[in-house]
Amino acid sequence: MERVRHLFIINPAAGKHMDTVGIQKEIKTAMAGRNEPWEVMLTRGSGDAETLSRAWAEQSSDPLRIYAMGGDGTLNEVVNGVVGYDHVSVGCCPLGSGNDFVKTFGRENWRFRDLRSLVEAKPHTMDLIECNGRYAINVCSVGFDARIGLGMADYKRLPLVTGKGAYLVSLVVTTIQGVHRPYELELDGEKLSGEYTLLCACNGQWYGGSFRPVPEAQPDDGMLDFVLVKGVSRLTVASLVGKFATGQGKNYPELIQIRRGRELKVKCDRMSMVNIDGERLDADSLSFALSAKKLPFLLPEGVVPVGSNK
């Protein structure tokens, strides 16, 4: 009989007050009496979670459950490490500052943080977005939002600049540089080129902390929800992005197009920052595509995506 193995990957840098000792005690309590091998590993820097998860996936032939214990970035790394390994299931224990993907599961998302519920969870098949060889389980985007969010990292390095300060600096600089840019688009074979403020591919419902452009998005329905925000002036961008962020796009079809599909090909007029579950990719040509590969994702009992009919 195959034995199930458990690997808990903790990102000590996630969140503001990570208690790695306390978390490890919780893991020990959750695994007590299960008679299944388990191990805890701590990341030391960017990319470690992906490297560790891939190494374990390659070395194990038994069913393996890997728990990403951090934020959305840690989850993204684990996902990219195990894509294509059918014997591996991924769990998410949200310990980061944003934890956007689990918000898709509404009020019951607290169960992801309950380790007893998580280690007993059953795998559920989730869709993935593929972008230039990288994978996302939640949201990908390019344009105004990506330039602000990903550009913050550059300004956080400045002396005396806080996280909120870095956001404001990035917002001002990005706005001055220009709100919209020209893109050549192809959505499932249909050409839709023009000036756009931002382009977004949603598998999950939330990203960027408070953005929920498509509240109806389902991460397991075999489709992606694309949001194409037309180019607008600097004076109106705040209002437009506000409507986009709160899922009101369908009420403004002349400015915000919401389309369901499988692939959006994008050609930019320059190298651009691309958001992949909050991680940065630089490209001037890209594709947001529904991946043929799926992810066994651990859903605690009673947890389903908001709006799911399953």
C-alpha positions in Angstrom: 0.0 0.0 0.0 1.3 3.4 -0.9 2.0 5.7 2.0 1.2 9.4 1.9 4.1 11.8 2.6 3.7 15.4 3.8 6.1 18.3 3.2 5.5 21.6 4.9 7.4 24.5 3.3 7.4 27.6 5.5 8.4 31.0 4.3 9.8 32.8 7.4 9.7 36.1 5.5 5.9 36.0 4.8 3.7 38.3 6.7 4.7 40.8 9.3 5.0 38.7 12.4 5.8 35.1 11.3 6.2 32.8 14.3 8.0 29.8 12.7 8.4 28.0 16.1 4.7 28.3 16.8 3.8 27.1 13.3 6.0 24.1 13.6 4.3 23.2 16.9 0.9 23.5 15.2 2.2 21.1 12.4 3.4 18.6 15.0 0.0 18.7 16.7 -1.9 18.3 13.4 0.2 15.3 12.4 0.1 13.5 15.7 -1.3 10.0 15.4 -1.4 10.0 11.6 1.4 7.5 11.2 2.5 9.2 8.0 6.0 10.6 7.3 6.3 14.3 7.3 9.0 17.0 7.2 9.2 20.8 7.7 11.5 22.9 5.6 12.1 26.7 5.8 12.9 28.8 2.8 15.9 31.1 2.8 15.1 33.3 -0.2 13.3 33.8 -3.4 12.9 30.6 -5.5 13.6 28.2 -2.6 10.0 27.0 -2.3 10.0 26.1 -6.0 13.3 24.3 -5.8 12.4 22.3 -2.7 9.0 21.3 -4.0 10.3 20.2 -7.4 13.1 18.2 -5.7 10.7 16.4 -3.5 8.3 15.7 -6.4 11.1 14.2 -8.5 12.4 12.0 -5.7 9.1 10.7 -4.4 7.0 8.0 -6.1 4.5 7.8 -3.2 1.6 10.3 -3.0 3.0 13.6 -1.8 1.2 16.5 -0.2 3.1 19.8 -0.2 1.8 22.7 1.9 2.8 26.2 0.9 3.0 28.1 4.2 3.3 31.7 3.4 1.7 34.2 1.0 0.6 34.1 -2.6 4.3 34.2 -3.7 5.1 31.0 -1.8 2.0 29.3 -3.2 3.1 30.4 -6.7 6.5 28.9 -6.3 5.2 25.6 -5.0 2.7 25.4 -7.9 5.5 26.0 -10.4 7.7 23.4 -8.7 5.1 20.6 -8.9 3.2 21.2 -12.2 3.1 18.0 -14.2 3.7 15.7 -11.2 0.3 14.0 -10.9 1.2 12.2 -7.6 1.6 15.6 -5.8 -1.2 17.6 -4.2 -0.7 21.2 -3.1 -2.1 22.8 0.1 -2.1 26.4 1.1 -1.8 27.6 4.6 -2.2 31.4 4.3 0.4 33.2 6.4 1.3 36.1 4.1 0.1 39.7 4.1 -2.3 39.3 1.1 -3.3 35.7 0.7 -5.5 36.6 -2.3 -6.1 33.2 -3.8 -7.9 31.8 -0.7 -10.3 34.8 -0.7 -11.9 33.1 -3.7 -13.3 30.6 -1.2 -15.2 33.2 0.9 -16.1 33.0 4.5 -14.9 29.4 4.9 -11.3 30.3 3.9 -10.3 30.2 7.5 -10.2 26.4 7.2 -7.0 26.7 5.2 -5.4 28.1 8.3 -6.6 25.2 10.4 -3.9 22.7 9.9 -6.0 19.7 11.1 -8.5 20.5 8.4 -5.8 21.1 5.9 -3.9 17.8 6.4 -7.3 15.9 6.1 -8.4 17.8 3.0 -9.1 16.0 -0.3 -7.5 17.1 -3.6 -9.7 19.0 -6.0 -8.7 19.7 -9.6 -7.9 23.3 -10.3 -7.2 25.1 -13.5 -3.9 26.9 -14.1 -2.9 29.9 -16.2 0.2 29.5 -18.3 2.2 32.5 -19.3 5.5 32.2 -21.2 6.5 29.0 -19.4 5.4 30.1 -16.0 2.2 29.1 -14.2 -0.4 30.9 -12.1 -3.3 29.6 -10.1 -4.9 33.0 -9.4 -4.4 36.1 -11.7 -2.1 37.4 -14.4 -2.0 40.9 -15.7 -0.1 43.5 -17.7 -0.4 47.2 -17.9 -1.1 50.0 -15.4 -1.8 47.8 -12.4 1.2 45.5 -12.9 3.5 48.5 -13.4 2.3 50.0 -10.1 2.3 46.8 -8.0 5.5 45.3 -9.3 7.3 48.7 -9.6 6.9 49.1 -5.8 9.8 46.8 -5.2 12.2 49.4 -6.7 11.0 52.2 -4.5 11.0 50.1 -1.3 14.8 50.0 -1.6 14.9 53.8 -1.1 15.8 55.1 2.4 12.9 56.1 4.6 10.3 54.8 2.1 7.7 52.5 3.7 5.4 50.0 1.9 2.6 52.6 1.6 5.1 55.2 0.6 6.5 52.9 -2.1 3.0 52.4 -3.5 2.3 56.1 -3.7 5.6 56.8 -5.4 5.0 54.0 -7.9 1.5 55.3 -8.5 2.7 58.8 -9.2 5.6 57.8 -11.4 3.5 55.3 -13.4 0.7 57.8 -14.0 3.3 60.4 -15.2 4.8 57.8 -17.6 1.4 57.2 -19.1 -1.7 55.4 -18.1 -2.4 53.4 -21.3 -0.2 51.8 -24.0 -0.8 50.2 -27.4 -1.2 46.4 -27.5 -1.8 44.0 -30.3 -4.2 41.4 -28.9 -5.6 38.1 -30.1 -8.3 36.4 -28.0 -9.1 32.9 -29.1 -8.3 33.9 -32.7 -10.1 37.3 -32.6 -7.9 40.3 -33.0 -8.7 43.2 -30.6 -5.7 45.6 -30.9 -5.8 49.1 -29.5 -4.9 51.4 -26.6 -5.5 49.6 -23.2 -5.0 50.6 -19.6 -4.6 47.1 -18.4 -5.2 43.5 -19.4 -6.1 40.8 -16.9 -6.6 37.0 -16.9 -8.6 35.7 -13.9 -8.7 32.1 -12.7 -9.4 33.3 -9.1 -11.4 36.2 -8.0 -9.1 38.5 -5.9 -5.6 40.0 -6.5 -3.5 42.9 -5.4 -5.1 42.9 -2.0 -8.4 44.5 -2.9 -9.0 44.0 -6.6 -11.9 41.7 -7.5 -12.5 42.4 -11.2 -14.6 39.2 -12.0 -16.5 38.1 -8.9 -18.0 35.2 -11.0 -14.6 33.7 -11.8 -14.3 30.0 -10.9 -10.8 28.3 -10.7 -12.1 24.9 -11.7 -14.5 25.6 -14.6 -12.1 25.0 -17.5 -12.2 28.6 -18.7 -10.5 31.9 -18.0 -12.1 35.3 -17.5 -10.3 38.0 -19.4 -10.7 41.7 -18.6 -9.7 44.3 -21.1 -9.7 47.9 -19.8 -9.6 50.5 -22.6 -7.2 53.4 -22.6 -8.3 56.5 -20.7 -6.9 59.8 -19.6 -5.0 60.4 -16.3 -8.0 62.3 -15.0 -10.4 59.4 -15.3 -8.1 56.5 -14.6 -8.8 56.4 -10.8 -12.5 56.2 -11.4 -12.1 53.5 -14.1 -9.7 51.4 -12.0 -12.1 51.7 -9.1 -14.9 50.2 -11.2 -12.6 47.5 -12.4 -11.4 46.6 -8.9 -15.0 46.3 -7.5 -16.3 44.0 -10.3 -18.5 46.7 -11.9 -16.9 46.3 -15.4 -20.0 44.7 -16.9 -21.9 47.9 -16.2 -19.4 49.9 -18.4 -18.9 47.7 -21.6 -17.7 50.7 -23.6 -14.6 50.9 -21.3 -14.2 47.5 -19.7 -14.7 44.3 -21.7 -15.1 41.0 -19.9 -14.7 37.9 -22.0 -14.5 34.2 -21.2 -12.0 32.2 -23.2 -8.9 30.1 -23.3 -6.0 32.2 -24.5 -5.1 35.9 -24.8 -2.0 36.7 -26.9 -0.4 40.0 -26.2 2.2 42.0 -28.1 3.5 45.1 -26.3 5.2 48.1 -27.8 8.1 47.7 -25.3 9.4 45.4 -22.6 6.7 45.3 -19.9 6.3 44.1 -16.4 3.9 41.1 -16.2 2.2 40.1 -13.0 2.0 36.3 -12.4 0.3 35.8 -9.1 2.2 38.8 -7.8 5.5 37.6 -9.2 7.3 39.6 -11.9 8.0 38.6 -15.5 9.4 41.0 -18.1 8.3 40.4 -21.7 7.3 42.3 -24.9 5.3 39.3 -26.2 3.2 37.0 -24.0 0.3 34.7 -23.7 -2.2 34.2 -20.9 -3.5 30.7 -21.7 -5.6 28.0 -19.9 -3.0 25.3 -19.3 -3.6 21.8 -20.3 -2.0 20.9 -17.0 -4.2 20.8 -13.9 -3.3 21.1 -10.2 -4.6 18.8 -7.4 -5.4 21.4 -4.8 -6.3 20.5 -1.2 -9.7 21.8 -0.2 -10.7 21.4 3.4 -14.2 20.0 4.0 -16.9 22.6 3.5 -14.8 24.9 1.3 -15.9 25.8 -2.2 -15.3 28.8 -4.4 -17.8 31.7 -3.9 -20.5 31.3 -6.6 -19.7 27.7 -7.4 -22.5 25.4 -8.5 -20.5 22.3 -7.8 
